[in-house]
Amino acid sequence: MIKACKARKIDLILTKSISRFGRNTLDTLKTLYELFNLDVMVYFEKENLNNYNKEMRMMMGIYARFAQEESKNISDNIKWGIRERMREGKICLNCARFLGYDKDENGRLVIVESEAVIVRKIFELYLNGFGVRKIKKYLEENGIKPVTGKDIWSTSTIDRILSNEKYVGDVLMQKSFTEDFLTGKRKKMRENWICTLLRMTMRRS
């Protein structure tokens, strides 16, 4: 129904009572606030109220302010936690598609030798004058597959491997940040901004 409202297929919702509309107050107010912004009226027969009612709009406004403050507090706490981990030299990396590395039971990076040979070959080819397209062709012709298991390599994937500072034992933190905690939109750091550089305590691939 909400999808239909967003598609402008519904402009009026008739409901027997508020208690039948939502399971709890916060969910109800959140949905009513969303529908109000979509210009959809919700009418409650038992209470003779709707989301355009002045008192109900006041409650929706109060909820929105509480929700915004809660989002800000969560965002600030996450940022604080990230910065504290960086001060302590702790590295948080996603190894799901990090070719050549995995994590052990203690969360430390370990080399996956079967993947590391691919990384070494990519760098070796690059140092021998191969561009990313030639490297792509070499890998595919020799049946060497990327971490996704596909038969085709992306030139952008090869380029990211060659420009990834982690393969020389460094980690640049804060390369991007959340610009707006409400929308969750992320933005890249400008090159002249200082990023935190952490040295990884491991041997290189």
C-alpha positions, 0 to 999 in steps of 0.5 A: 500500500505504501508503494502504491501511495508513493506511485500516486495511485492512492490519495485516501486511506480509510481505517476503522481505528488507529489501533488497527493501523499500526502495532505501536505508536512510533510506527504509526506516527512514522507512517502517518508522517510519511503519508502526510508528506506524500499528500495522502490522507488517512482517516480513522473512523472510530476516532474521527481523526486524520493525519491532516488534523492539527493535533495529530500533525503536532504529534507527527512533528514531535516524533520527527524531531525525536527521530532526527535527534536519535539519528544524529546521536547514533551517527555521532556515536558511530563516528566517535567509535571509528575515530577511537579505533583509529587512535588505537591503531585498530584496522577495520577492513572488509575482506569479502572481495579483498583479493589475496587476504582474509581474516583469522579468528582474531580478526587479523589479516592473513594472506590467502596464498592461492589468491596472492599469486594472482595479485603478484602476477598483476603487479608483475605484469604492470611493472613489465609495462602492461596496461590494465587492458593487457593485464585483463587479456592475459588473466582471461586467456590464462584462465585466472578468475577474479574473486567473484569467480567469473571468467571476465575481469573488469579493467576497473577491478584491476585498476583498483588493485594496482592503486590500493595502498593496502597491498604495500602494507598501508591503510588510508582511513577516512577516504570518505565520510557521511555528509548528511546523517539523515540521508546517509549520503557519503562523500569522498574526502578532498585530496588536500584533506588529511586522512589517517594513515595506519601501518598494517602489521603483516607481511605483504602479498 
